[in-house]
Amino acid sequence: MSAVLKDVPELAAMREADLDEVVAVERAVYSHPWTRGNFADSLAAGYACRVLRLGGELLGYFIVMAAAGEAHLLNLSVATAHQRRGHGAMLLREAMGVARSRGARSLFLEVRPSNRGAQALYTRFGFRKVGVRRGYYPAFFGREDALVLALAIG
Ligand SMILES: CC(C)(COP(=O)(O)OP(=O)(O)OC[C@H]1O[C@@H](n2cnc3c(N)ncnc32)[C@H](O)[C@@H]1OP(=O)(O)O)[C@@H](O)C(=O)NCCC(=O)NCCS
């Protein structure tokens, strides 16, 4: 039985002790990663921070900030070796549930126009483009816009 359970990824609250691994994944999957301080600040602020693990291995994580009936998905990441296995979709579904449980009726997020994979995931969940933030992201040469996407979750 334990052999079966070992194969099931588990969600847990992100803790300070997870941050070495979280930052390692973050650095591997983004050209301009969050710092350890960004994650520590999110924990301290009480944002919904979750990790997905399989055995001892970190598969991915998300961070949701919810306030005044709105939630923002600040970070959603899956470790490179574990992408395209449904973990991102699972984390996104969980992020929607957490946002709803914190009273949000809409979930917003920003995504780079160049990030086609993430956009495909969000479109599949019904997110729609609601705006553009000019020069929002740092890029290798200058800045890159952010697409602002939203989904009604109420
Ligand atoms: C975006 C990300 C979270 C997706 O996680 P994932 O675990 O690979 O996604 P899933 O396996 O759950 O994909 C679910 C569906 O989303 C779509 N999708 C996800 N990644 C895709 C890609 N690279 N290209 C095209 N479609 C993709 C597909 O429809 C996929 O279903 P399918 O595999 O049956 O075709 C992951 O690629 C990642 O962490 N990327 C780097 C960090 C990042 O860009 N985060 C988002 C910032 S806004």
The ligand as a MOL file (V3000), in Angstrom:
LIG
                    3D

  0  0  0     0  0            999 V3000
M  V30 BEGIN CTAB
M  V30 COUNTS 48 50 0 0 0
M  V30 BEGIN ATOM
M  V30 1 C 3.3630 26.6890 -17.4280 0
M  V30 2 C 3.5930 25.4760 -16.5330 0
M  V30 3 C 3.2310 25.8370 -15.0870 0
M  V30 4 C 2.6750 24.3240 -17.0060 0
M  V30 5 O 2.8540 23.2280 -16.1160 0
M  V30 6 P 2.7980 21.7230 -16.6630 0
M  V30 7 O 2.7880 20.8200 -15.4950 0
M  V30 8 O 3.8670 21.5090 -17.6720 0
M  V30 9 O 1.3830 21.7250 -17.4130 0
M  V30 10 P 0.3620 20.5060 -17.5800 0
M  V30 11 O 1.0750 19.2580 -17.8550 0
M  V30 12 O -0.5770 20.5220 -16.4090 0
M  V30 13 O -0.4070 21.0050 -18.8980 0
M  V30 14 C -1.8240 21.0730 -18.9740 0
M  V30 15 C -2.1810 21.5900 -20.3530 0
M  V30 16 O -1.7080 22.9320 -20.5170 0
M  V30 17 C -1.2180 23.1030 -21.8550 0
M  V30 18 N 0.2440 23.2740 -21.8400 0
M  V30 19 C 1.0540 23.2510 -20.7510 0
M  V30 20 N 2.3450 23.4670 -21.1090 0
M  V30 21 C 2.3350 23.6330 -22.4510 0
M  V30 22 C 3.3560 23.8810 -23.4120 0
M  V30 23 N 4.6520 24.0200 -23.0640 0
M  V30 24 N 3.0050 24.0160 -24.7070 0
M  V30 25 C 1.7130 23.8950 -25.0860 0
M  V30 26 N 0.6930 23.6280 -24.2290 0
M  V30 27 C 1.0030 23.5060 -22.9310 0
M  V30 28 C -1.5860 21.8360 -22.5970 0
M  V30 29 O -2.9090 22.0160 -23.0770 0
M  V30 30 C -1.5340 20.8100 -21.4850 0
M  V30 31 O -2.2810 19.6730 -21.7440 0
M  V30 32 P -1.5900 18.4370 -22.5710 0
M  V30 33 O -0.2380 18.1730 -21.9430 0
M  V30 34 O -2.5790 17.3430 -22.3890 0
M  V30 35 O -1.4670 18.9360 -23.9810 0
M  V30 36 C 5.0580 24.9540 -16.6300 0
M  V30 37 O 5.3780 24.7730 -17.9890 0
M  V30 38 C 6.0720 25.8980 -16.0140 0
M  V30 39 O 6.2920 25.8750 -14.8070 0
M  V30 40 N 6.7240 26.7160 -16.8510 0
M  V30 41 C 7.7820 27.6030 -16.3910 0
M  V30 42 C 7.2480 28.6480 -15.4390 0
M  V30 43 C 6.1070 29.4280 -16.0500 0
M  V30 44 O 6.1580 29.8670 -17.1940 0
M  V30 45 N 5.0470 29.6450 -15.2220 0
M  V30 46 C 3.8850 30.4150 -15.6260 0
M  V30 47 C 4.1810 31.8720 -15.4740 0
M  V30 48 S 2.7790 32.8890 -15.9180 0
M  V30 END ATOM
M  V30 BEGIN BOND
M  V30 1 1 1 2
M  V30 2 1 2 3
M  V30 3 1 2 4
M  V30 4 1 2 36
M  V30 5 1 4 5
M  V30 6 1 5 6
M  V30 7 2 6 7
M  V30 8 1 6 8
M  V30 9 1 6 9
M  V30 10 1 9 10
M  V30 11 2 10 11
M  V30 12 1 10 12
M  V30 13 1 10 13
M  V30 14 1 13 14
M  V30 15 1 14 15
M  V30 16 1 15 16
M  V30 17 1 15 30
M  V30 18 1 16 17
M  V30 19 1 17 18
M  V30 20 1 17 28
M  V30 21 1 18 19
M  V30 22 1 18 27
M  V30 23 2 19 20
M  V30 24 1 20 21
M  V30 25 1 21 22
M  V30 26 2 21 27
M  V30 27 1 22 23
M  V30 28 2 22 24
M  V30 29 1 24 25
M  V30 30 2 25 26
M  V30 31 1 26 27
M  V30 32 1 28 29
M  V30 33 1 28 30
M  V30 34 1 30 31
M  V30 35 1 31 32
M  V30 36 2 32 33
M  V30 37 1 32 34
M  V30 38 1 32 35
M  V30 39 1 36 37
M  V30 40 1 36 38
M  V30 41 2 38 39
M  V30 42 1 38 40
M  V30 43 1 40 41
M  V30 44 1 41 42
M  V30 45 1 42 43
M  V30 46 2 43 44
M  V30 47 1 43 45
M  V30 48 1 45 46
M  V30 49 1 46 47
M  V30 50 1 47 48
M  V30 END BOND
M  V30 END CTAB
M  END
